[in-house]
Amino acid sequence: MSFELIHNPAKNNYEYHIDEHVAYITYDDQNGNMHLTHTVVPKELGGQGIAKKLLIDVLNAFKDQGKKCVAECSYVVAFQEKNPDYAEYFAK
């Protein structure tokens, strides 16, 4: 399953557009640290691993920009705890 990651700077979102639905992660840039504040996957898309794929794509996008992430939403916090191999993507 592959989706195109779309940056929506007007909404501080990274998004996937899937059929008529939009899954997204909202961020807040605080001095170069990207605070991931909200993860939304519409219920119609639930159970397909979309949130994880979206988050990994967002982490890679910020890594490519030389930025670190800060987990603020519960989904990202849980991902960070369960996936220590992604520790380099997060600010300490």
N, C-alpha and C positions, 0 to 999 in steps of 0.2 A: 504494500500500500504506500503510495507516494503522493504527496500533495505539494503544491507550490506555496512557499512561505511568502506572505505579503506584509510589507511594513506599512502601517497606517499611522504616520507621524501626527496627524491631526487628532487622533484619539489615543496616542501613546500605546498602540497595540501592534502586536504581530498576530497575523490571522491566517487561517485556512478557510477558503470558501469551498464548501462541499455541498453539491446540489444547491438547494436554496438556503442552506444553513451556514453560519459563521461560527467557528471555534476560535477563541483568541486568548492571548495572555497580555495583560496590561502591565506596563512598566512605568517607573518614575526615575528619571536620570538625576541622581544626586551626586554631583561632583565626579562624574565618570563611573560611579557604581550604579548599576542598573537594578533598582529595587523591583522585583517581580511581585506585583501586588494583587493580582486577580487572575484566575484561570477559569475559563468558561467553555464547556462543551455542551451544546444543546442535547437534551435528553434523547432526541431522535438519532444521535450519533454515539450514544453511550455504549460502553462495553467493547469498543473496537481498538482501544489503545491509542486513540487520537490525542489525548492530553499528553501522554508520555512522548509521543513522536513530535508533537508541537513544541513541548518544552525542550527537547533535545535540539531541535532545529533552532530555537531561540537562543539557547546556550551557545551553540556553534556560531551563530550570527554575531553575538556579542564578543565571543572569543576572537573572531576574525577582526573585530574592530578594536581589539586590545582592551576590552572592558571586562570587569568582573561583575558578578550578579550577587544580589542579596535576596534570600528567600523571605518573603513576607506573607504570601498566601499559604494556606494550609496544605494545598496540593504540592507546592514547590518545597515546603519544609519537609513533608513526608518523603518526597523524591530524594532530597538531599540526604536524609537520614538513611534511606535504604540503598543508596548508590554512592558509596564512598569513592568509587573510581571517577566520579565527576567533581571531586573536591577542588581541583584546579580551576574550575569555572566560577567558583564562589569566592567572594571577598572573605577575608579572615577577621 
